[in-house]
Amino acid sequence: MLTGIGFATMLFGVMALAGKTIDTRYGALWGLAAFACFSLAPALGLPPQPPGAAVADLHQRQLWWAGTVIATAVGVWLIAGNRQSWFLRICGVMCMLLPHLIGAPVATGQNRVPAELVRRFSIASVATSGIFWLLAGTLGGFIYSRNHAQP
């Protein structure tokens, strides 16, 4: 729960710093962008693993995750924020692809978890994260618009 509160706080802070009018629709878009940055892009290279599954070194996974989050956030910003410049949009796509071209750390050790369970765990984890980010952005946009609409 504390992690969710921390992520939601970061999302609302960045939404407020954007300086645009925030409503429910805009909040949902921000939530989807945050989902792409914090969950979807990292999960493409390092899918969530249940306890007992073989994983790569913790430090390497954390570095790759942080680099992927930053590269994806910069890529989304370059794509969404530059409606006129195709060059900056292409740079944004390259930023998003860069961590995956470098490659995620490879798991070492024996996997003691059945492959089907690992697959289901990964899907459930990413889907739950998507629901969280979409709800956080939508509800944040709704609350923000309601608080600023009243005198």
N, C-alpha and C positions, 0 to 999 in steps of 0.2 A: 504494500500500500504506500509506503514511504517513497519507493521508487516512482510509482505512478504520480504521486503528488509532485515530486521533483520534476519529472518530465512535463507534466501539465503546467507547472510554473514556468519552465523554460519556454514552452509553446506560447503561453499567454504573454510573456515578456517580449518575445520576438514579434508576435502579432501586434502588440502595442507600439513597438519601435518602428514598425513598418510605416506608420503614419497614415494609414488609409482607414476609411470607415469600415468597421467590423460589424458584420451581421451573421446570421446563422449560416448562410451559404458560403460566405467568405471564410468563416471559421471551419466549416467542413472541408474546404479546399486546403486550408492550412493543416488540418488534421491529417488529410491524405498525404500531403507533402512530408509531414513529420513521420508518418508511417513508412513512406518510401525510404526516407533517410535513416531512421533508427532501427527499422525492423526488416523490411523487404530486401533492400540491397545487401545488408550484411548476411541475411539468411540465404541468399543465392550462393554465397561462397562458403559460409559456415552455418549450415542449418542447425537449429536448436537440437541438442542431444539430451536424451534422458540419462539419469544417473546409471553408471555402469557401462556406458558406451565408450568406445575408444575415441579420444580427442587429442588434438595437438597441444603443444606446450601453452600454458595459460598466458604467459607474457606475450608470446607471438600472436595468439588469438586476440588478446586485448588491443595490441598495436594495430593489427589488421582491421579489427572492428572500428576503432577510433578513426583510422585513416579512411575507411569506407564511408563512415558517417560524414566526415568532413568533406570528402570528395563529392559525395552525393548531394550534400546541402549546397555546395558551391555550384554544382551542375544544375540543380533545380533552380537556384537563384539566377544563373546565367540564362537558362532557357525561358523561365517565366518572366523575368524582369526586363528582358531586352526584346521588345516586339519588333524593332526596326532592324537589328543587326543579325544577319544570318551567321556571320563569323563568330559572334559571341555565343550563339545557340550551338554551333558545331563544337566550340570549345567546351560548352556545358555538357554535351554528350560525351566528349572525350574524357572530361573529369569523372563522369559517372562510370565510364568503362575502365578507367585506369586501374582501380584496385582489383578488378576481375581479370585484367590482363596480367597484372603482377602475380595474382594467384593467392589464395588463402593458404594458411599453414595446413600441412597434411597430418592427419591423425596417425598416432603411433600406438602400438599395443594391440592386445587381443580384444575384440568386441564380444561382450558377453550378453548383448541384448539382441533379440531377433530383429531382422531387417524390417519386417512389417511394423513392429512396435516403434522403431526409430522413425519410420516414415509417418506413421499416424501422429506421433508426438510432435514432429516438426510441423506438420500441417495444422494441428490444433494450436500450437504455440504461435505460429504466424497469424492464424485467423483470429485468435484472441487478442493479439497485439493490434491487428487492424481494427477490430471493434473498439478497443480502448482509444486509439488515436482518433478515430472518426467521432466517437462520442465526446471525447475531450474537446476537440475542435468545434464541433457543433454546439455543445452546451456552453462552451466558453464564448462563442460568438453570440449565442442567444442571450446569455447573461450580460455580456458587454453592451449589446444593442439595447436591452431593456433598461440598464442603468443609465445609459447616456441619452435615452429618449425622454426620460422624465425630467421635469424642471427642478 
